[in-house]
Amino acid sequence: RLVPGQARIRGSGAGMEPPPDAVLRRDGWYVYQPHTRPLDELRLTRSPYVADYDWCVDGRCEPLRAVMPTDGDVTLLRPCQGR
């Protein structure tokens, strides 16, 4: 199952308001721990008109497109089986 470790939002807008426990860092990002149960899959809506998601592992982040291409629609992330 997928367990979110950290979420961050830069700025705000419709549907992107940071939760009350979010902390605003000096670099302009709101950082918080999502309060959600473990997930069987995560649906990411990706568009060529907005910045891509970041893929972060061991403190190193890169755009998700560097790990997997997008078709400009929904990308489903699922945990690996058999690990």
N, C-alpha and C positions, 0 to 999 in steps of 0.2 A: 504494500500500500504506500501511497505517497503521503508524506507528512511535511507540511510547509514549515520551513525553518525561519524565514524572515521575509517580510514584504516591504516595499518602499514605494513612495509616491512623490513625484516632483511637481509642485503646483497643485492645483485642484480644478475641478470642473464638474459638469454633470456626471454623477455616478462615481466620481474619483475623490470624494472627500475623505480625508484621513480619519481613522477612528479616534475616539477620545484618548486612548492610551498611546497614541503615536508620539514620537519625539522628533522635533524639528532639529536637524543637524545644521551646522554652519554652512555646509555646501548646498543647502536648499532642499534636501530630501527629508521627507517624513519617513521614519523607520518604525516598524512595529512587528509584533508577533501575531499572525492571524489566529483567530480563535475558531478553528474548524476541526472537524473530525478527520481522521486519515481518509484519503480519497482513493478510489479504484482507478480513476483517470482524471486528468485535468484538461479542460477545453480552453485553448488559447485562440482568440480571434486575432488574426494577423492581417494587416493591410499594407499595401505599398504606400499609403498616404500618411502613415504615422510611423514613429520609430518602433523598431522591433523590440521584443523582450530581450532581457539580458540572461545569459546562461552563466551561472557562477558555480565554480567548484574550487574548494580549498582556497577561497579568497581571491581567485582570479576570475574576472568576468569578461565576456565577449558577447557580441550580438548573437542571438539564437540562430540567425541565418548562417553563421559560421559552423554550426553544428549540424543543422538540418535546413534544407531549403523550404521556402513557403510557396504555396500556390495562391496566396492572397485571401485565404479563407480560414477555416478552423483547423488547427493542429491539435491532435489528441496525444497527450503524454500519458504513458502507462508504465508501471514499474516492470522491471525485468523479471522474467520467470526463472526459477531454478537457481537463484543465487543465495 
